[in-house]
Amino acid sequence: MKLGCVPMAWVLYIPSALLWAANLLVAASFETLRCEGPISTEESDCHMDDDLNDPRESDFQVKGYTFSEPFHLIVSYDWLILQGPAAPIFEGDPLVLRCRAWQDWPLTQITFYRDGSALGPPGPNREFSIAVVQEADSGHYHCSAIFRSPGPGSPETASTVAITVQELFTAPVLRASPSAEPQEGSPVTLSCQTKLPLQRSATHLLFSFYKDGRTMRSRDLSSEFQVPTASVEHSGFYWCEATTEDGQVWKQSPQLEIRVQGPSRSATSPTLNPASQKPAAPETTSTEPPGSPPPLSTPSSEHPGFSSPDPHLHHQMSILLKLMQDVRALLGHLVIELRDLSGHLKPKTTKFPVK
């Protein structure tokens, strides 16, 4: 059974002009209110409809009674009003605004405004619509028009109506578990995390994952992407995208860098020993010359747990250390040669016998 509501009033004395205006107000503001939510009491005349399955109509219960979501009913006593949606507006929803005249009198030169700026040239259309709204469409709307007979014949302006477009879901954040720097061979799970409002908790989102500009997985209901066995090739920059099923609302996450750590090279890294690379020096050069640089330490000897995240970089460092060892050996030989040369160049003195 549908409930009807017609306002009634007992008036002892009202002047004829006020009575005429009151009749017009009652006739213009006649509304039919319907109870569309389930009530738990058997005595109530409002019963449950099986076809009310819209998840956006979230009811609440108090002491065994189920109540529908409240809404605001505003009755205006103006020549011109702007009607907006009563339910909350979210990203991706359609928006329809209606410029209505008293008693639906004919209008001309109808113009819609947002935040004081006209949204188009004047025309005969009483409705202004946006197929897919965004948060940027929020603002204060109003309309203006000119009445044709029997109206006043002068331009009229409706009061402003605040329209707030709410966020459908938060911008996603990509997270890696157990770490964004996993060891090679271990599993990694990427999770695209976002949140829906309570009124749209039943909305289905699709998730896509990308790496270095390439699509890893596209438009799937699962918000997780798993790498069973991580390798060095899996290192890179990842991000995810969440979108509605119709593709009207989509958002991307910031990039997340994944750096797969190679196995520890402390036990396998070769020790760079100059003695094994160059032949032994002669006996005269067995002693290190004064001022010669100390032996260079290698990554494996100085840092037992050293492990390069990039095998190519580790190889380049090894080549550089070998070259430095060769230069050190050459410098040592050069110092010895210079010492021998300086000994030969000293002037020889002749000793005469003492008389």
Buried (B, 14 or more C-beta within 10 A) or exposed (E): EEEEEEEEEEEEEEEEEEEEEEEEBBEBEEEEEEBBBBBEEEEEEBEEEEEEEEEBEEEEEEEEEBEBBEEEEEEBEEBBBBBBEEEBBBBBBEBEBEBBBBEEBBBEBBBBBBEEEEEEEBEEEBEBEBEEBBEEBBBEBBBBBBBEEEBEEEEBBBEBBEBEBBBBBEEBBBBBEEEBBBBBEBEBBBBBBBEBBEBBEEBEBBBBBBBEEEEBBEEEEEBBBEBEEBEBEBBBEBBBBBBBEEEBBBBBBEBBEBBBBBEEBBEEBEEBEBEEEBEEBEEEBEEEBEEEEEBEEBBBBEEEEBBBEEEEEBEEBBEEBEEBBEEBBEEBEEBBEEEEEEEEEEEEEEEEEEE
